[in-house]
Every structure is written in structure tokens, then in C-alpha cells.
């Protein structure tokens, strides 16, 4: 096999360079002389993550598609810590990215199964206030393009940035309680009745029908005692004005492109 470098990183003080090679080895080089100092052995698949510690020039983190995360002392060429990302019932999860915190006391990783892994010193109590599974209900909703090639949400026919803030759901699409919905930017001060999503039955790709969040719970404006959402009203008004301007522009515009411009531009 012809060796190929997949990743490269300098350590904190630039005295060393670490390269990841497709034969699963990490190599530590003297950045001034080019001398090979150490071969770091441990990975069983290709490595696409190399992260240097923010202030300790000895420490380098590596992670790869084998599910392994290593912390190395590159001055000695030794392993300091090893974690294997085994997922119950699914084998290991390939690690796609890792980053240190600015103080160097923690690092976070993401894997191929959508997990966020947080390592570090101290207790995990601050992280226990949120559920283990968090997705937006719009994460896997299909998108379409309109006649101007702009992206729209297929179900609501709205531009994604004009849609209301999404709801937090678990991996099966079940909404979390209202206290968690307030963690979503834009829902911090919503009343409880506005944090209850509208549920519906959706057919999956294999034909199974499951209950999922399908959209924003709307307030009936005719119902006494409830105020319509000011934000939703503003969004509707802006959309209406934009549609009117678009219609007027299309009526007044010539049928063919001029001056070499064939694609309309959004203002």
C-alpha cells in the first residue's frame, strides 16, 4: 500500500509536527530538522482528527474511524489515555471531529451515530439537566426548490429561515416536555400552550406509520382569551409583501434575460 498522509497538525509551540498516515500510524517529526522522532501505534483505521492541546505542548489528541480516541504525550511517544466509542447493539461509532475547550480541561467529540461525547475533569451534573437524545423535529424534513431555485421546506412551502423555531424531540420524533422546549432560541419566554407541538402520523421509508411532530402548534385567533403570536403575524405579513413584490417584478420584467444575467438575485 502506498502511504498517504490523511491529516497533519503542529503542537502548541510548533516544535513538533504530527502526521496521520493511511497505514493507521501517527508519526511525530521534529519541525526544524524533519527528523522522525516517534511512531505512535494504536489506531486500527484511518485517522482524520488531530487536535493539539491549547497550552500544553506535550499533548496531542487523535481520533478516527475505528472509534478510538487517544491522548498522546508526543515528546515521549507514549499513550496517556484511550477511549473506545462502543455503542450498545450497534458496534463502534467512527469519530468525526474533536475539539478542546479553551482551558484545556475538557474536549468534545462527535461520532457517526449523531452522539456528542464530552470528556473532562469535574462532575457531569451540569449536563444532566438536558435529555440524552435531542434533535430538532425539522432535522430530517425534505426540502424542495421553487421556480427561482430557492430552498423551501416541502411541508410548509416556507423558506427555512422564516419558519418558527423548531421543537426538541427524541430519536423517535417524540417531543420533549415544555421545560426543554424553552432551551431552543426563540422559545425562552413562550407560554406553555405555545410549547406543545402538533402531532401527526407520518409514513416512514419502509411503510411504517409513526406518530411524529409535524409542525408548529398554532393559536386559533377566534378562540377567546388567547392572543395570536406577534412573531407569526410579522412573518406572514413579510411573506405576503415579498410575494406581492415578486409578482409585480415578474409582470414588469421582460421575458428573456438581458445583459447576460439569467439568474434572478434576491435583494
C-alpha positions as YAML, in Angstrom:
chain: A
units: angstrom
residues:
- id: 1
  name: UNK
  ca: [0.00, 0.00, 0.00]
- id: 2
  name: UNK
  ca: [1.32, 3.43, -0.93]
- id: 3
  name: UNK
  ca: [1.48, 5.58, 2.22]
- id: 4
  name: UNK
  ca: [-0.65, 8.71, 2.16]
- id: 5
  name: UNK
  ca: [-0.91, 11.46, 4.76]
- id: 6
  name: UNK
  ca: [-4.54, 12.00, 5.83]
- id: 7
  name: UNK
  ca: [-4.06, 14.70, 8.50]
- id: 8
  name: UNK
  ca: [-1.31, 16.96, 9.81]
- id: 9
  name: UNK
  ca: [-1.05, 19.14, 12.93]
- id: 10
  name: UNK
  ca: [1.57, 21.19, 14.73]
- id: 11
  name: UNK
  ca: [1.83, 21.02, 18.50]
- id: 12
  name: UNK
  ca: [1.21, 24.07, 20.68]
- id: 13
  name: UNK
  ca: [4.74, 25.57, 20.42]
- id: 14
  name: UNK
  ca: [5.36, 24.39, 16.80]
- id: 15
  name: UNK
  ca: [8.39, 22.29, 17.78]
- id: 16
  name: UNK
  ca: [6.74, 19.09, 16.57]
- id: 17
  name: UNK
  ca: [4.61, 18.08, 13.61]
- id: 18
  name: UNK
  ca: [2.30, 15.05, 13.81]
- id: 19
  name: UNK
  ca: [1.08, 13.32, 10.68]
- id: 20
  name: UNK
  ca: [-1.60, 10.66, 10.34]
- id: 21
  name: UNK
  ca: [-0.87, 8.09, 7.63]
- id: 22
  name: UNK
  ca: [-3.32, 5.74, 5.93]
- id: 23
  name: UNK
  ca: [-1.45, 2.72, 7.36]
- id: 24
  name: UNK
  ca: [-3.01, 3.76, 10.72]
- id: 25
  name: UNK
  ca: [0.26, 5.07, 12.20]
- id: 26
  name: UNK
  ca: [0.84, 8.53, 13.63]
- id: 27
  name: UNK
  ca: [4.32, 9.94, 13.10]
- id: 28
  name: UNK
  ca: [5.94, 12.65, 15.21]
- id: 29
  name: UNK
  ca: [8.54, 14.82, 13.45]
- id: 30
  name: UNK
  ca: [10.97, 17.50, 14.55]
- id: 31
  name: UNK
  ca: [9.59, 20.56, 12.74]
- id: 32
  name: UNK
  ca: [13.05, 22.18, 12.38]
- id: 33
  name: UNK
  ca: [15.16, 19.25, 11.18]
- id: 34
  name: UNK
  ca: [12.46, 16.98, 9.70]
- id: 35
  name: UNK
  ca: [13.75, 14.05, 11.78]
- id: 36
  name: UNK
  ca: [11.25, 11.29, 12.56]
- id: 37
  name: UNK
  ca: [11.06, 11.03, 16.35]
- id: 38
  name: UNK
  ca: [8.25, 8.56, 17.14]
- id: 39
  name: UNK
  ca: [5.75, 6.17, 15.58]
- id: 40
  name: UNK
  ca: [2.51, 6.21, 17.58]
- id: 41
  name: UNK
  ca: [0.77, 2.83, 17.36]
- id: 42
  name: UNK
  ca: [-2.82, 2.22, 18.45]
- id: 43
  name: UNK
  ca: [-5.33, 3.10, 15.75]
- id: 44
  name: UNK
  ca: [-6.87, 0.33, 13.65]
- id: 45
  name: UNK
  ca: [-8.39, 2.52, 10.92]
- id: 46
  name: UNK
  ca: [-7.70, 5.83, 9.23]
- id: 47
  name: UNK
  ca: [-7.35, 8.94, 11.41]
- id: 48
  name: UNK
  ca: [-8.97, 12.20, 10.36]
- id: 49
  name: UNK
  ca: [-8.78, 14.09, 13.68]
- id: 50
  name: UNK
  ca: [-5.60, 15.59, 15.15]
- id: 51
  name: UNK
  ca: [-6.01, 18.25, 17.82]
- id: 52
  name: UNK
  ca: [-3.27, 19.91, 19.84]
- id: 53
  name: UNK
  ca: [-3.79, 20.92, 23.46]
- id: 54
  name: UNK
  ca: [-4.42, 24.68, 23.80]
- id: 55
  name: UNK
  ca: [-1.43, 25.30, 26.10]
- id: 56
  name: UNK
  ca: [0.37, 22.04, 26.94]
- id: 57
  name: UNK
  ca: [2.88, 21.47, 24.12]
- id: 58
  name: UNK
  ca: [3.29, 17.78, 25.06]
- id: 59
  name: UNK
  ca: [-0.33, 16.77, 24.47]
- id: 60
  name: UNK
  ca: [-1.94, 15.77, 21.17]
- id: 61
  name: UNK
  ca: [-5.37, 14.17, 20.67]
- id: 62
  name: UNK
  ca: [-6.19, 11.79, 17.80]
- id: 63
  name: UNK
  ca: [-9.42, 10.10, 16.76]
- id: 64
  name: UNK
  ca: [-10.51, 8.07, 13.78]
- id: 65
  name: UNK
  ca: [-12.98, 5.81, 12.04]
- id: 66
  name: UNK
  ca: [-12.02, 2.92, 14.32]
- id: 67
  name: UNK
  ca: [-13.91, 4.59, 17.18]
- id: 68
  name: UNK
  ca: [-10.75, 5.17, 19.21]
- id: 69
  name: UNK
  ca: [-9.79, 8.45, 20.86]
- id: 70
  name: UNK
  ca: [-6.20, 8.71, 22.09]
- id: 71
  name: UNK
  ca: [-4.40, 11.35, 24.12]
- id: 72
  name: UNK
  ca: [-0.66, 11.18, 23.44]
- id: 73
  name: UNK
  ca: [2.47, 12.57, 25.03]
- id: 74
  name: UNK
  ca: [4.27, 13.32, 21.77]
- id: 75
  name: UNK
  ca: [7.54, 14.26, 23.48]
- id: 76
  name: UNK
  ca: [7.85, 10.71, 24.85]
- id: 77
  name: UNK
  ca: [5.87, 8.96, 22.12]
- id: 78
  name: UNK
  ca: [3.53, 7.33, 24.63]
- id: 79
  name: UNK
  ca: [-0.21, 6.84, 25.14]
- id: 80
  name: UNK
  ca: [-1.68, 8.84, 28.03]
- id: 81
  name: UNK
  ca: [-5.34, 7.87, 27.72]
- id: 82
  name: UNK
  ca: [-7.51, 5.77, 25.39]
- id: 83
  name: UNK
  ca: [-11.28, 5.74, 24.93]
- id: 84
  name: UNK
  ca: [-13.17, 3.36, 22.61]
- id: 85
  name: UNK
  ca: [-16.54, 4.57, 21.37]
- id: 86
  name: UNK
  ca: [-18.57, 1.36, 21.65]
- id: 87
  name: UNK
  ca: [-22.32, 1.77, 21.10]
- id: 88
  name: UNK
  ca: [-24.52, -0.91, 22.62]
- id: 89
  name: UNK
  ca: [-26.06, -3.13, 19.97]
- id: 90
  name: UNK
  ca: [-24.52, -1.17, 17.08]
- id: 91
  name: UNK
  ca: [-20.78, -1.79, 17.26]
- id: 92
  name: UNK
  ca: [-18.40, 1.14, 17.42]
- id: 93
  name: UNK
  ca: [-19.08, 4.67, 16.21]
- id: 94
  name: UNK
  ca: [-16.50, 6.36, 13.99]
- id: 95
  name: UNK
  ca: [-15.30, 9.65, 15.50]
- id: 96
  name: UNK
  ca: [-15.58, 12.51, 13.02]
- id: 97
  name: UNK
  ca: [-14.38, 15.55, 14.98]
- id: 98
  name: UNK
  ca: [-12.92, 16.62, 18.33]
- id: 99
  name: UNK
  ca: [-12.16, 19.98, 19.94]
- id: 100
  name: UNK
  ca: [-10.54, 21.04, 23.21]
- id: 101
  name: UNK
  ca: [-12.12, 23.64, 25.46]
- id: 102
  name: UNK
  ca: [-10.12, 26.90, 25.79]
- id: 103
  name: UNK
  ca: [-8.98, 25.94, 29.32]
- id: 104
  name: UNK
  ca: [-7.79, 22.51, 28.17]
- id: 105
  name: UNK
  ca: [-9.82, 20.74, 30.87]
- id: 106
  name: UNK
  ca: [-12.42, 19.25, 28.53]
- id: 107
  name: UNK
  ca: [-12.80, 18.05, 24.97]
- id: 108
  name: UNK
  ca: [-15.89, 17.20, 22.95]
- id: 109
  name: UNK
  ca: [-16.27, 14.73, 20.08]
- id: 110
  name: UNK
  ca: [-18.96, 13.90, 17.55]
- id: 111
  name: UNK
  ca: [-19.45, 10.46, 16.03]
- id: 112
  name: UNK
  ca: [-21.13, 8.79, 13.06]
- id: 113
  name: UNK
  ca: [-24.26, 7.97, 15.08]
- id: 114
  name: UNK
  ca: [-25.08, 11.58, 15.99]
- id: 115
  name: UNK
  ca: [-23.65, 11.48, 19.52]
- id: 116
  name: UNK
  ca: [-21.88, 14.35, 21.26]
- id: 117
  name: UNK
  ca: [-19.26, 12.95, 23.65]
- id: 118
  name: UNK
  ca: [-17.90, 15.24, 26.38]
- id: 119
  name: UNK
  ca: [-14.78, 14.30, 28.36]
- id: 120
  name: UNK
  ca: [-13.04, 16.18, 31.12]
- id: 121
  name: UNK
  ca: [-12.42, 16.86, 34.78]
- id: 122
  name: UNK
  ca: [-15.12, 17.59, 37.35]
- id: 123
  name: UNK
  ca: [-18.68, 16.31, 37.67]
- id: 124
  name: UNK
  ca: [-21.27, 15.81, 34.94]
- id: 125
  name: UNK
  ca: [-24.15, 17.37, 36.89]
- id: 126
  name: UNK
  ca: [-24.44, 20.47, 34.64]
- id: 127
  name: UNK
  ca: [-25.13, 18.18, 31.67]
- id: 128
  name: UNK
  ca: [-27.85, 16.19, 33.45]
- id: 129
  name: UNK
  ca: [-30.43, 18.98, 33.05]
- id: 130
  name: UNK
  ca: [-30.88, 18.09, 29.37]
- id: 131
  name: UNK
  ca: [-32.21, 14.82, 27.87]
- id: 132
  name: UNK
  ca: [-29.87, 12.26, 26.34]
- id: 133
  name: UNK
  ca: [-31.49, 12.45, 22.89]
- id: 134
  name: UNK
  ca: [-32.01, 15.87, 21.33]
- id: 135
  name: UNK
  ca: [-32.98, 16.50, 17.73]
- id: 136
  name: UNK
  ca: [-34.93, 19.28, 16.06]
- id: 137
  name: UNK
  ca: [-38.16, 17.98, 14.57]
- id: 138
  name: UNK
  ca: [-37.15, 19.58, 11.26]
- id: 139
  name: UNK
  ca: [-33.71, 17.92, 11.07]
- id: 140
  name: UNK
  ca: [-34.70, 15.30, 8.51]
- id: 141
  name: UNK
  ca: [-37.60, 17.04, 6.79]
- id: 142
  name: UNK
  ca: [-37.33, 17.08, 2.98]
- id: 143
  name: UNK
  ca: [-36.51, 20.29, 1.11]
- id: 144
  name: UNK
  ca: [-37.56, 21.45, -2.34]
- id: 145
  name: UNK
  ca: [-36.61, 24.32, -4.66]
- id: 146
  name: UNK
  ca: [-39.02, 26.88, -6.06]
- id: 147
  name: UNK
  ca: [-39.05, 28.36, -9.56]
- id: 148
  name: UNK
  ca: [-36.24, 30.76, -8.56]
- id: 149
  name: UNK
  ca: [-34.17, 27.83, -7.25]
- id: 150
  name: UNK
  ca: [-34.58, 28.98, -3.64]
- id: 151
  name: UNK
  ca: [-34.80, 26.28, -0.96]
- id: 152
  name: UNK
  ca: [-38.18, 25.70, 0.73]
- id: 153
  name: UNK
  ca: [-39.44, 23.33, 3.39]
- id: 154
  name: UNK
  ca: [-41.53, 20.81, 1.46]
- id: 155
  name: UNK
  ca: [-44.32, 20.54, 4.02]
- id: 156
  name: UNK
  ca: [-44.93, 24.23, 4.77]
- id: 157
  name: UNK
  ca: [-43.62, 25.69, 1.47]
- id: 158
  name: UNK
  ca: [-41.70, 28.26, 3.54]
- id: 159
  name: UNK
  ca: [-38.06, 29.29, 3.45]
- id: 160
  name: UNK
  ca: [-36.34, 27.55, 6.40]
- id: 161
  name: UNK
  ca: [-35.15, 30.83, 7.94]
- id: 162
  name: UNK
  ca: [-38.75, 32.13, 8.04]
- id: 163
  name: UNK
  ca: [-40.12, 29.09, 9.85]
- id: 164
  name: UNK
  ca: [-40.86, 29.23, 13.60]
- id: 165
  name: UNK
  ca: [-38.21, 27.83, 15.97]
- id: 166
  name: UNK
  ca: [-38.23, 24.01, 15.84]
- id: 167
  name: UNK
  ca: [-39.23, 21.68, 18.65]
- id: 168
  name: UNK
  ca: [-36.85, 19.39, 20.51]
- id: 169
  name: UNK
  ca: [-37.63, 15.69, 20.05]
- id: 170
  name: UNK
  ca: [-36.02, 12.35, 20.82]
- id: 171
  name: UNK
  ca: [-34.59, 9.95, 18.22]
- id: 172
  name: UNK
  ca: [-38.10, 8.56, 17.53]
- id: 173
  name: UNK
  ca: [-39.60, 12.03, 16.95]
- id: 174
  name: UNK
  ca: [-41.41, 12.24, 20.31]
- id: 175
  name: UNK
  ca: [-41.43, 15.82, 21.69]
- id: 176
  name: UNK
  ca: [-39.70, 16.60, 24.97]
- id: 177
  name: UNK
  ca: [-41.54, 18.33, 27.87]
- id: 178
  name: UNK
  ca: [-42.07, 22.09, 27.77]
- id: 179
  name: UNK
  ca: [-39.15, 22.83, 30.13]
- id: 180
  name: UNK
  ca: [-36.78, 21.53, 27.45]
- id: 181
  name: UNK
  ca: [-38.54, 23.35, 24.62]
- id: 182
  name: UNK
  ca: [-37.54, 26.64, 26.28]
- id: 183
  name: UNK
  ca: [-33.89, 25.75, 25.63]
- id: 184
  name: UNK
  ca: [-34.49, 26.43, 21.91]
- id: 185
  name: UNK
  ca: [-33.53, 30.00, 20.94]
- id: 186
  name: UNK
  ca: [-36.73, 31.94, 20.29]
- id: 187
  name: UNK
  ca: [-38.84, 29.89, 22.71]
- id: 188
  name: UNK
  ca: [-37.34, 31.10, 26.00]
- id: 189
  name: UNK
  ca: [-40.37, 33.19, 27.05]
- id: 190
  name: UNK
  ca: [-43.20, 31.30, 25.33]
- id: 191
  name: UNK
  ca: [-46.32, 30.36, 27.26]
- id: 192
  name: UNK
  ca: [-46.84, 26.66, 27.94]
- id: 193
  name: UNK
  ca: [-49.61, 26.33, 25.37]
- id: 194
  name: UNK
  ca: [-47.21, 27.53, 22.65]
- id: 195
  name: UNK
  ca: [-44.65, 24.87, 23.59]
- id: 196
  name: UNK
  ca: [-46.94, 21.93, 22.83]
- id: 197
  name: UNK
  ca: [-46.23, 20.73, 19.29]
- id: 198
  name: UNK
  ca: [-48.79, 19.48, 16.84]
- id: 199
  name: UNK
  ca: [-48.55, 15.72, 16.38]
- id: 200
  name: UNK
  ca: [-49.44, 13.74, 13.31]
- id: 201
  name: UNK
  ca: [-48.90, 10.37, 11.70]
- id: 202
  name: UNK
  ca: [-46.05, 10.13, 9.20]
- id: 203
  name: UNK
  ca: [-45.17, 7.19, 6.93]
- id: 204
  name: UNK
  ca: [-41.52, 6.15, 7.07]
- id: 205
  name: UNK
  ca: [-39.46, 4.91, 4.13]
- id: 206
  name: UNK
  ca: [-40.25, 1.27, 4.97]
- id: 207
  name: UNK
  ca: [-44.01, 1.91, 5.07]
- id: 208
  name: UNK
  ca: [-44.35, 2.04, 8.86]
- id: 209
  name: UNK
  ca: [-46.69, 4.75, 10.16]
- id: 210
  name: UNK
  ca: [-45.36, 6.53, 13.26]
- id: 211
  name: UNK
  ca: [-46.56, 9.48, 15.32]
- id: 212
  name: UNK
  ca: [-44.23, 12.46, 14.97]
- id: 213
  name: UNK
  ca: [-44.09, 16.21, 15.39]
- id: 214
  name: UNK
  ca: [-45.29, 17.64, 12.09]
- id: 215
  name: UNK
  ca: [-45.31, 21.38, 12.72]
- id: 216
  name: UNK
  ca: [-45.92, 24.43, 14.83]
- id: 217
  name: UNK
  ca: [-48.87, 24.42, 17.23]
- id: 218
  name: UNK
  ca: [-50.91, 27.42, 16.10]
- id: 219
  name: UNK
  ca: [-53.30, 29.52, 18.14]
- id: 220
  name: UNK
  ca: [-56.89, 29.82, 16.96]
- id: 221
  name: UNK
  ca: [-57.38, 33.56, 16.66]
- id: 222
  name: UNK
  ca: [-61.14, 33.19, 17.13]
- id: 223
  name: UNK
  ca: [-60.72, 31.45, 20.46]
- id: 224
  name: UNK
  ca: [-61.30, 33.92, 23.33]
- id: 225
  name: UNK
  ca: [-58.53, 34.56, 25.82]
- id: 226
  name: UNK
  ca: [-55.64, 33.62, 23.54]
- id: 227
  name: UNK
  ca: [-53.52, 36.15, 21.68]
- id: 228
  name: UNK
  ca: [-52.13, 35.31, 18.25]
- id: 229
  name: UNK
  ca: [-48.35, 35.19, 18.01]
- id: 230
  name: UNK
  ca: [-46.97, 38.62, 17.07]
- id: 231
  name: UNK
  ca: [-43.92, 36.99, 15.52]
- id: 232
  name: UNK
  ca: [-46.02, 34.67, 13.36]
- id: 233
  name: UNK
  ca: [-48.10, 37.63, 12.23]
- id: 234
  name: UNK
  ca: [-45.00, 39.58, 11.25]
- id: 235
  name: UNK
  ca: [-43.64, 36.58, 9.34]
- id: 236
  name: UNK
  ca: [-46.92, 36.18, 7.46]
- id: 237
  name: UNK
  ca: [-47.00, 39.90, 6.63]
- id: 238
  name: UNK
  ca: [-43.40, 39.88, 5.37]
- id: 239
  name: UNK
  ca: [-44.08, 36.79, 3.27]
- id: 240
  name: UNK
  ca: [-47.19, 38.44, 1.79]
- id: 241
  name: UNK
  ca: [-45.27, 41.62, 0.92]
- id: 242
  name: UNK
  ca: [-42.47, 39.59, -0.64]
- id: 243
  name: UNK
  ca: [-44.95, 37.60, -2.72]
- id: 244
  name: UNK
  ca: [-46.60, 40.81, -3.91]
- id: 245
  name: UNK
  ca: [-43.23, 42.33, -4.88]
- id: 246
  name: UNK
  ca: [-42.23, 39.13, -6.65]
- id: 247
  name: UNK
  ca: [-45.49, 39.11, -8.60]
- id: 248
  name: UNK
  ca: [-45.09, 42.76, -9.58]
- id: 249
  name: UNK
  ca: [-41.49, 42.20, -10.68]
- id: 250
  name: UNK
  ca: [-42.47, 39.23, -12.82]
- id: 251
  name: UNK
  ca: [-45.22, 41.21, -14.54]
- id: 252
  name: UNK
  ca: [-42.91, 44.14, -15.36]
- id: 253
  name: UNK
  ca: [-39.80, 42.09, -16.21]
- id: 254
  name: UNK
  ca: [-39.02, 41.19, -19.87]
- id: 255
  name: UNK
  ca: [-39.50, 37.58, -20.83]
- id: 256
  name: UNK
  ca: [-35.84, 36.84, -21.57]
- id: 257
  name: UNK
  ca: [-32.58, 37.52, -19.69]
- id: 258
  name: UNK
  ca: [-30.76, 40.75, -20.52]
- id: 259
  name: UNK
  ca: [-27.18, 41.92, -20.08]
- id: 260
  name: UNK
  ca: [-26.07, 38.33, -19.70]
- id: 261
  name: UNK
  ca: [-27.92, 37.88, -16.39]
- id: 262
  name: UNK
  ca: [-30.08, 34.80, -16.47]
- id: 263
  name: UNK
  ca: [-30.50, 34.20, -12.70]
- id: 264
  name: UNK
  ca: [-32.63, 36.49, -10.52]
- id: 265
  name: UNK
  ca: [-30.91, 37.82, -7.42]
- id: 266
  name: UNK
  ca: [-32.52, 38.16, -4.05]
- id: 267
  name: UNK
  ca: [-32.29, 41.67, -2.60]
...
